[in-house]
């Protein structure tokens, strides 16, 4: 690699007018510090991705861009969700920089971990995953469900890094290869490892949100988890097939038992057992249909090949529009 690498920090934003005035100067200072230490080029940028915010988020991003050239921003035409916002920033940056670091704007991820991430890149790593060293600040329920999610994902065949969210460094070389992945249903923390290339991890401690409210309630977290499972693995379908075979065998044995008992005259009329069996089998069938339907729905969306994001504005080219499939 010749010269100092150009870094773009990709920061998705959705209704973050309360926290941006606090964290934006921190991101700028980190770029200046890294450039001052000779680790990155002074042409590095802090790129905010406005995900269809309804408050003053985009106005603030434009204001930052006018105040300092290190700040830039792009705005999606509508809200498309966190994963699509990160993807939009990464794809925008891939031919304009050498490395990207994606991070949330709420100040929870330790920005000082970027120093080690960049150093790991200079030492040869193409992807550097930021992983939480501990979860002391989480409630028991959140810690239990989060760690259970990672174990479940790996059990179902999805190759994801334990305790890693979306705080990661990716080189432009990896992004060029990643651009060949055209899925509409995206789950970045599971897709990036599929690309390969040398990778490593950097541990950091996660802090409390500096301002504003979280936009990821339990319902969204569960939805993201289910999307991740169904987007990266077909094991749930195989589990359904296995369960169907098991219950078919048990049912066949039950039929034989019922016939034998009938011939022996030992049957006892009763509705309770019948109702229980019908309810159990009905519930299992509905669950199986729901999982299969989820996969069919994803196939339906993939065949449409709709754009995963649409950039409506850029701080440096306010009226240019760019569409991606």
Phi, psi and omega in degrees: 000128180260134179076178180276140183290143174272125182252134168246123174268117183263121186232104176288141183224131174220110181052059185243033183296336181281324187264335184302317179299340180272314187273332181303313177298329179292318178295318179298314181298323179295318177298316181295321180294316179295321178292320179295330178278358178079015181273330181224167179282152177290349177277007178293157187224154170256110187252111176272140178244107180281119185262059178065039181296150180256357179254211185269017184303309182294323177299318179294319180299316178297323178295316177300318182296326178287331184278327183212134183293342179288340178271130171222167180204151172232152182233131175280154183292337177200170179291123179240359179100159186303313184296319178292326178293317177297316179300317180301316179295318181295316181291328177293326187272341195299330180255013182239356183212177178261326180217152174234150170231118177267138183203148176285159187266002187276357178083006180285323178280136183288111183291341179291343176292344179297329180301311180290325178300312180296320179297320178297323177296316180296335179273358173123352180282136179266335177226132178233117182267129172276122182239143179288130180283333178199167182234042183295331183278349180277152171290163180301319182297314182293319179296317181295314182290321181294311180292325176296324178298313181297318178296319180295317180300315179292325178295326181273005173098003179273127183271090178238155182275129184297133178062026175251135178253254180231025175264102185205155172259134176227133179282160178296329178297318178291320180297325178297319177287323181294333180296342179282350176274115188251019180301140173278322177272101187250144175219091194299321183293345175258337182276323183301316178298337180293335183290330181089214185074156180300134182220161176207181181233155174230125182272144178208163178261135181268137184256177174286153177298136186286327181196163178075186182244150178293141178258016180235076175290178183302321182298318179290323179295319178294320178297318179296319180297315181293321177298319180297317181295311185284340180276336188248348186215145174254014180296325176304322177296318179293324177296321177297317178299316179296318179296321178298317178295319180298313181291330176295319179295315179298318179295321179297318176297320179296322178297314179300317180298318181296320179295316180298315180296324179295318179293330180276353181071028183254012182283147178237124180295135179191138183263339185299311181296322179296315180297318180298316181295317180297316180295318180297310182293323178296317179296316179297318180296319180294320177298315180298317178296323179296316179295314179299319178298324178298317178295319179297320177299320178293321176300318180300315180291323180294321182292332177291330178054044178289156178301138179281339175197158175226119179273117183266332182213151171231148181293333180265344176219076191303332189250004177278138178243140183228130184248143179231140175270000000 
